[in-house]
Amino acid sequence: MNVSQIPWYSLYGETPDAESADDIHVEFIEDRSREDGWLIKPHRHTQLFQIICIFKGKTVVHLETDQHTTEGITIITMPVGTVHGFEFGPGSEGVVISIRESALSGGEYEKSLHFLRPIIETPIITSLDQDNTSVADLKLYIQQIRQEFKGAAGGRSQSLRLLFSLLLLTLRRHLDTQHLEAAGSHSDTRILARFKQLVDEHYQEHWTVTDYAEKLNTSKSTLNRMCRGGMHSSAKALIQARLINEAKRLLIYTRQPADQVAYTLGFKDPAYFSRAFKKATGMAPGQYRESHDRETFQNQ
């Protein structure tokens, strides 16, 4: 890629200005990916949260700087802004359900938002056995969403939102059975969600833990306690991890020189950035780029 940023799309291949009349959009994986050689290049969405449901086929999922291989029935949640790409096996079958982020903040979702937050804000990949008790319910809601989306019956929009809410709730319950319950109280969860949002907004400014704590109207020690309880890490480590993760993105998905990556991320001294990156990853920026060469996804 010659550009310095990973593409932002509304739907895949469509600019952020491309708006739909619906809060929810449904499309078949095979319809979108077959014409692209079963390859969806790394990108991220401006305003959409997505659930990708794969019913058939082997899939390589590129998620941020990691790679996962799945086969069979797989459910993937994709929060807004998460870099992702796919290599689907020919003949794969599935569906992508997208919903505007703004639609998740009220209405049918308001009372259950604290329960759904872990799967809305964190990318999750989970595989299901055919005889799993959740599979029948998940397939039922997905099928009903597809039917409503194609139809024009009265109350269509509200029906889609209610069905999507049922889909999210069923998925969360399934994850609970796998012991992936969210830690911390509801109050802590809300503060941690706000902390994560602030880090996304200000990591390039190199805010300190004290800066974030003041913005959240809490103390540095309380913020650290909540981070360790809910995210198993100190606030400082989470801030640093966000910065290093963005550095990884830029090194893998763009052709920016390492010095420019440093400046993009708010470092005044590229040498200091290089030392910090090596301390976090065990490799210098140039070595990391070479070890994660993904020519398949880059336009040369």
CORBEL-V942894 format. One record per pair of residues at least 24 apart in sequence whose ideal C-beta (glycine too) atoms are under 10 Angstrom apart, sorted by sequence separation. I is the first residue (numbers start at 1). J is the second residue. If there is no record, write none. Layout:
i=I j=J
i=I j=J
This chain:
i=12 j=36
i=24 j=48
i=29 j=53
i=51 j=75
i=52 j=76
i=61 j=85
i=62 j=86
i=80 j=104
i=141 j=165
i=192 j=216
i=212 j=236
i=243 j=267
i=261 j=285
i=23 j=48
i=25 j=50
i=29 j=54
i=51 j=76
i=52 j=77
i=60 j=85
i=61 j=86
i=62 j=87
i=141 j=166
i=142 j=167
i=191 j=216
i=209 j=234
i=210 j=235
i=29 j=55
i=30 j=56
i=33 j=59
i=50 j=76
i=51 j=77
i=52 j=78
i=60 j=86
i=61 j=87
i=140 j=166
i=141 j=167
i=191 j=217
i=209 j=235
i=212 j=238
i=247 j=273
i=251 j=277
i=258 j=284
i=259 j=285
i=13 j=40
i=29 j=56
i=30 j=57
i=50 j=77
i=51 j=78
i=59 j=86
i=60 j=87
i=61 j=88
i=140 j=167
i=141 j=168
i=191 j=218
i=208 j=235
i=209 j=236
i=212 j=239
i=258 j=285
i=12 j=40
i=13 j=41
i=19 j=47
i=20 j=48
i=29 j=57
i=49 j=77
i=50 j=78
i=59 j=87
i=60 j=88
i=138 j=166
i=141 j=169
i=195 j=223
i=208 j=236
i=209 j=237
i=211 j=239
i=257 j=285
i=258 j=286
i=261 j=289
i=12 j=41
i=16 j=45
i=17 j=46
i=49 j=78
i=50 j=79
i=58 j=87
i=59 j=88
i=60 j=89
i=137 j=166
i=138 j=167
i=141 j=170
i=209 j=238
i=244 j=273
i=247 j=276
i=248 j=277
i=257 j=286
i=13 j=43
i=16 j=46
i=29 j=59
i=48 j=78
i=49 j=79
i=50 j=80
i=58 j=88
i=59 j=89
i=137 j=167
i=140 j=170
i=141 j=171
i=209 j=239
i=243 j=273
i=247 j=277
i=251 j=281
i=258 j=288
i=12 j=43
i=14 j=45
i=15 j=46
i=16 j=47
i=48 j=79
i=49 j=80
i=57 j=88
i=58 j=89
i=191 j=222
i=192 j=223
i=195 j=226
i=196 j=227
i=208 j=239
i=258 j=289
i=16 j=48
i=48 j=80
i=49 j=81
i=50 j=82
i=52 j=84
i=54 j=86
i=56 j=88
i=57 j=89
i=58 j=90
i=137 j=169
i=138 j=170
i=191 j=223
i=195 j=227
i=207 j=239
i=244 j=276
i=248 j=280
i=251 j=283
i=12 j=45
i=45 j=78
i=47 j=80
i=48 j=81
i=49 j=82
i=56 j=89
i=57 j=90
i=58 j=91
i=59 j=92
i=137 j=170
i=138 j=171
i=206 j=239
i=243 j=276
i=244 j=277
i=247 j=280
i=248 j=281
i=256 j=289
i=7 j=41
i=9 j=43
i=11 j=45
i=44 j=78
i=45 j=79
i=46 j=80
i=47 j=81
i=50 j=84
i=52 j=86
i=54 j=88
i=57 j=91
i=58 j=92
i=136 j=170
i=137 j=171
i=188 j=222
i=192 j=226
i=206 j=240
i=243 j=277
i=247 j=281
i=251 j=285
i=255 j=289
i=6 j=41
i=7 j=42
i=8 j=43
i=9 j=44
i=10 j=45
i=44 j=79
i=45 j=80
i=46 j=81
i=54 j=89
i=56 j=91
i=57 j=92
i=59 j=94
i=135 j=170
i=191 j=226
i=192 j=227
i=195 j=230
i=196 j=231
i=203 j=238
i=244 j=279
i=245 j=280
i=250 j=285
i=251 j=286
i=254 j=289
i=6 j=42
i=7 j=43
i=8 j=44
i=9 j=45
i=10 j=46
i=12 j=48
i=44 j=80
i=45 j=81
i=56 j=92
i=57 j=93
i=134 j=170
i=137 j=173
i=138 j=174
i=191 j=227
i=195 j=231
i=199 j=235
i=203 j=239
i=240 j=276
i=244 j=280
i=251 j=287
i=252 j=288
i=6 j=43
i=7 j=44
i=8 j=45
i=9 j=46
i=10 j=47
i=11 j=48
i=44 j=81
i=45 j=82
i=55 j=92
i=56 j=93
i=57 j=94
i=134 j=171
i=137 j=174
i=188 j=225
i=189 j=226
i=192 j=229
i=193 j=230
i=202 j=239
i=203 j=240
i=206 j=243
i=243 j=280
i=244 j=281
i=248 j=285
i=251 j=288
i=252 j=289
i=6 j=44
i=7 j=45
i=8 j=46
i=10 j=48
i=12 j=50
i=44 j=82
i=45 j=83
i=54 j=92
i=55 j=93
i=56 j=94
i=188 j=226
i=192 j=230
i=203 j=241
i=204 j=242
i=247 j=285
i=251 j=289
i=5 j=44
i=8 j=47
i=9 j=48
i=11 j=50
i=43 j=82
i=44 j=83
i=45 j=84
i=54 j=93
i=55 j=94
i=82 j=121
i=84 j=123
i=134 j=173
i=135 j=174
i=187 j=226
i=188 j=227
i=191 j=230
i=192 j=231
i=199 j=238
i=203 j=242
i=204 j=243
i=240 j=279
i=241 j=280
i=250 j=289
i=251 j=290
i=252 j=291
i=253 j=292
i=1 j=41
i=43 j=83
i=44 j=84
i=53 j=93
i=54 j=94
i=55 j=95
i=79 j=119
i=80 j=120
i=82 j=122
i=83 j=123
i=133 j=173
i=134 j=174
i=195 j=235
i=199 j=239
i=202 j=242
i=203 j=243
i=240 j=280
i=248 j=288
i=251 j=291
i=252 j=292
i=1 j=42
i=42 j=83
i=43 j=84
i=44 j=85
i=53 j=94
i=54 j=95
i=77 j=118
i=79 j=120
i=80 j=121
i=82 j=123
i=133 j=174
i=134 j=175
i=184 j=225
i=185 j=226
i=188 j=229
i=189 j=230
i=198 j=239
i=203 j=244
i=247 j=288
i=248 j=289
i=251 j=292
i=252 j=293
i=253 j=294
i=42 j=84
i=43 j=85
i=52 j=94
i=53 j=95
i=54 j=96
i=77 j=119
i=79 j=121
i=132 j=174
i=184 j=226
i=188 j=230
i=196 j=238
i=199 j=241
i=200 j=242
i=203 j=245
i=204 j=246
i=252 j=294
i=41 j=84
i=42 j=85
i=52 j=95
i=53 j=96
i=77 j=120
i=79 j=122
i=128 j=171
i=134 j=177
i=183 j=226
i=184 j=227
i=192 j=235
i=195 j=238
i=199 j=242
i=203 j=246
i=237 j=280
i=255 j=298
i=40 j=84
i=41 j=85
i=42 j=86
i=51 j=95
i=52 j=96
i=53 j=97
i=75 j=119
i=77 j=121
i=79 j=123
i=97 j=141
i=133 j=177
i=185 j=229
i=195 j=239
i=199 j=243
i=248 j=292
i=253 j=297
i=254 j=298
i=40 j=85
i=41 j=86
i=51 j=96
i=52 j=97
i=77 j=122
i=78 j=123
i=79 j=124
i=97 j=142
i=126 j=171
i=132 j=177
i=183 j=228
i=184 j=229
i=185 j=230
i=252 j=297
i=253 j=298
i=255 j=300
i=39 j=85
i=40 j=86
i=41 j=87
i=50 j=96
i=51 j=97
i=52 j=98
i=77 j=123
i=78 j=124
i=128 j=174
i=183 j=229
i=184 j=230
i=192 j=238
i=196 j=242
i=200 j=246
i=252 j=298
i=39 j=86
i=40 j=87
i=50 j=97
i=51 j=98
i=76 j=123
i=77 j=124
i=78 j=125
i=95 j=142
i=124 j=171
i=183 j=230
i=184 j=231
i=38 j=86
i=39 j=87
i=40 j=88
i=48 j=96
i=49 j=97
i=50 j=98
i=51 j=99
i=76 j=124
i=77 j=125
i=94 j=142
i=95 j=143
i=97 j=145
i=120 j=168
i=124 j=172
i=126 j=174
i=182 j=230
i=183 j=231
i=38 j=87
i=39 j=88
i=48 j=97
i=49 j=98
i=50 j=99
i=75 j=124
i=76 j=125
i=77 j=126
i=97 j=146
i=116 j=165
i=119 j=168
i=126 j=175
i=183 j=232
i=36 j=86
i=37 j=87
i=38 j=88
i=48 j=98
i=49 j=99
i=75 j=125
i=76 j=126
i=95 j=145
i=108 j=158
i=119 j=169
i=37 j=88
i=38 j=89
i=47 j=98
i=48 j=99
i=49 j=100
i=74 j=125
i=75 j=126
i=76 j=127
i=95 j=146
i=107 j=158
i=124 j=175
i=36 j=88
i=38 j=90
i=47 j=99
i=48 j=100
i=49 j=101
i=74 j=126
i=75 j=127
i=97 j=149
i=109 j=161
i=116 j=168
i=119 j=171
i=120 j=172
i=126 j=178
i=33 j=86
i=37 j=90
i=38 j=91
i=45 j=98
i=47 j=100
i=48 j=101
i=73 j=126
i=74 j=127
i=75 j=128
i=108 j=161
i=112 j=165
i=115 j=168
i=116 j=169
i=119 j=172
i=32 j=86
i=33 j=87
i=34 j=88
i=38 j=92
i=47 j=101
i=49 j=103
i=73 j=127
i=74 j=128
i=95 j=149
i=103 j=157
i=107 j=161
i=108 j=162
i=115 j=169
i=118 j=172
i=126 j=180
i=33 j=88
i=46 j=101
i=47 j=102
i=48 j=103
i=49 j=104
i=70 j=125
i=72 j=127
i=73 j=128
i=107 j=162
i=108 j=163
i=109 j=164
i=116 j=171
i=117 j=172
i=119 j=174
i=32 j=88
i=34 j=90
i=40 j=96
i=45 j=101
i=47 j=103
i=70 j=126
i=71 j=127
i=72 j=128
i=73 j=129
i=108 j=164
i=109 j=165
i=112 j=168
i=116 j=172
i=119 j=175
i=124 j=180
i=29 j=86
i=33 j=90
i=34 j=91
i=66 j=123
i=68 j=125
i=70 j=127
i=72 j=129
i=73 j=130
i=103 j=160
i=104 j=161
i=108 j=165
i=112 j=169
i=115 j=172
i=118 j=175
i=30 j=88
i=34 j=92
i=72 j=130
i=103 j=161
i=107 j=165
i=108 j=166
i=115 j=173
i=118 j=176
i=122 j=180
i=29 j=88
i=33 j=92
i=64 j=123
i=66 j=125
i=73 j=132
i=75 j=134
i=109 j=168
i=206 j=265
i=207 j=266
i=30 j=90
i=63 j=123
i=75 j=135
i=104 j=164
i=108 j=168
i=109 j=169
i=112 j=172
i=122 j=182
i=204 j=264
i=206 j=266
i=30 j=91
i=33 j=94
i=63 j=124
i=73 j=134
i=99 j=160
i=103 j=164
i=104 j=165
i=115 j=176
i=119 j=180
i=121 j=182
i=204 j=265
i=205 j=266
i=206 j=267
i=30 j=92
i=61 j=123
i=63 j=125
i=73 j=135
i=99 j=161
i=118 j=180
i=203 j=265
i=204 j=266
i=206 j=268
i=29 j=92
i=30 j=93
i=33 j=96
i=75 j=138
i=97 j=160
i=118 j=181
i=119 j=182
i=203 j=266
i=204 j=267
i=28 j=92
i=29 j=93
i=30 j=94
i=31 j=95
i=32 j=96
i=61 j=125
i=104 j=168
i=118 j=182
i=202 j=266
i=28 j=93
i=29 j=94
i=30 j=95
i=31 j=96
i=73 j=138
i=99 j=164
i=117 j=182
i=118 j=183
i=28 j=94
i=29 j=95
i=59 j=125
i=73 j=139
i=97 j=163
i=98 j=164
i=99 j=165
i=115 j=181
i=116 j=182
i=28 j=95
i=29 j=96
i=75 j=142
i=97 j=164
i=115 j=182
i=27 j=95
i=28 j=96
i=51 j=119
i=99 j=167
i=114 j=182
i=121 j=189
i=26 j=95
i=27 j=96
i=99 j=168
i=117 j=186
i=26 j=96
i=27 j=97
i=49 j=119
i=97 j=167
i=25 j=96
i=26 j=97
i=27 j=98
i=49 j=120
i=54 j=125
i=114 j=185
i=115 j=186
i=118 j=189
i=121 j=192
i=12 j=84
i=25 j=97
i=26 j=98
i=49 j=121
i=114 j=186
i=117 j=189
i=121 j=193
i=8 j=81
i=12 j=85
i=24 j=97
i=25 j=98
i=26 j=99
i=50 j=123
i=51 j=124
i=52 j=125
i=54 j=127
i=55 j=128
i=113 j=186
i=114 j=187
i=117 j=190
i=120 j=193
i=12 j=86
i=24 j=98
i=25 j=99
i=115 j=189
i=122 j=196
i=6 j=81
i=23 j=98
i=24 j=99
i=25 j=100
i=53 j=128
i=114 j=189
i=117 j=192
i=118 j=193
i=121 j=196
i=7 j=83
i=22 j=98
i=23 j=99
i=24 j=100
i=113 j=189
i=114 j=190
i=117 j=193
i=121 j=197
i=6 j=83
i=22 j=99
i=23 j=100
i=113 j=190
i=6 j=84
i=20 j=98
i=22 j=100
i=23 j=101
i=6 j=85
i=23 j=102
i=24 j=103
i=114 j=193
i=20 j=100
i=23 j=103
i=55 j=135
i=113 j=193
i=19 j=100
i=22 j=103
i=23 j=104
i=12 j=96
i=23 j=107
i=55 j=139
i=11 j=96
i=53 j=138
i=12 j=98
i=53 j=139
i=11 j=98
i=51 j=138
i=55 j=142
i=10 j=98
i=53 j=141
i=53 j=142
i=10 j=100
i=51 j=142
i=77 j=168
i=53 j=145
i=75 j=167
i=51 j=145
i=77 j=171
i=75 j=170
i=77 j=172
i=75 j=171
i=77 j=175
i=75 j=174
i=75 j=175
i=118 j=230
i=51 j=164
i=53 j=167
i=49 j=164
i=26 j=142
i=51 j=167
i=51 j=168
i=28 j=146
i=53 j=171
i=26 j=145
i=27 j=146
i=49 j=168
i=81 j=200
i=26 j=146
i=51 j=171
i=80 j=200
i=24 j=145
i=26 j=147
i=26 j=148
i=27 j=149
i=26 j=149
i=24 j=148
i=25 j=149
i=26 j=150
i=24 j=149
i=22 j=149
i=24 j=156
i=24 j=157
i=22 j=156
i=23 j=157
i=26 j=160
i=22 j=157
i=24 j=159
i=25 j=160
i=21 j=157
i=24 j=160
i=23 j=160
i=24 j=161
i=22 j=160
i=23 j=161
i=26 j=164
i=24 j=163
i=24 j=164
i=23 j=164
i=83 j=245
i=83 j=246
i=83 j=248
i=83 j=249
i=85 j=253
i=83 j=252
i=83 j=253
i=65 j=244
i=65 j=245
i=64 j=245
i=65 j=246
i=64 j=246
i=65 j=247
i=66 j=248
i=65 j=248
i=64 j=248
i=65 j=249
i=64 j=249
i=65 j=251
i=65 j=252
i=64 j=252
i=65 j=253
i=62 j=252
i=62 j=253
i=44 j=249
i=42 j=249
i=85 j=294
i=87 j=296
i=42 j=252
i=43 j=253
i=87 j=297
i=42 j=253
i=85 j=296
i=41 j=253
i=85 j=297
i=65 j=281
i=65 j=288
i=67 j=292
i=65 j=292
i=67 j=294
i=62 j=294
i=62 j=296
i=62 j=297
i=60 j=296
i=6 j=249
i=5 j=249
i=6 j=250
i=5 j=250
i=4 j=250
i=6 j=252
i=7 j=253
i=6 j=253
i=5 j=253
i=6 j=254
i=4 j=253
i=5 j=254
i=3 j=253
i=4 j=254
i=3 j=254
i=4 j=255
i=5 j=256
i=1 j=253
i=2 j=254
i=3 j=255
i=4 j=256
i=42 j=294
i=1 j=254
i=2 j=255
i=3 j=256
i=41 j=294
i=1 j=255
i=43 j=297
i=1 j=256
i=41 j=296
i=42 j=297
i=4 j=260
i=41 j=297
i=42 j=298
i=4 j=261
i=39 j=296
i=40 j=297
i=41 j=298
i=39 j=297
i=41 j=299
i=5 j=264
i=4 j=264
i=1 j=297
i=2 j=298
i=3 j=299
i=1 j=298
i=2 j=299
i=1 j=299
i=2 j=300
i=1 j=300
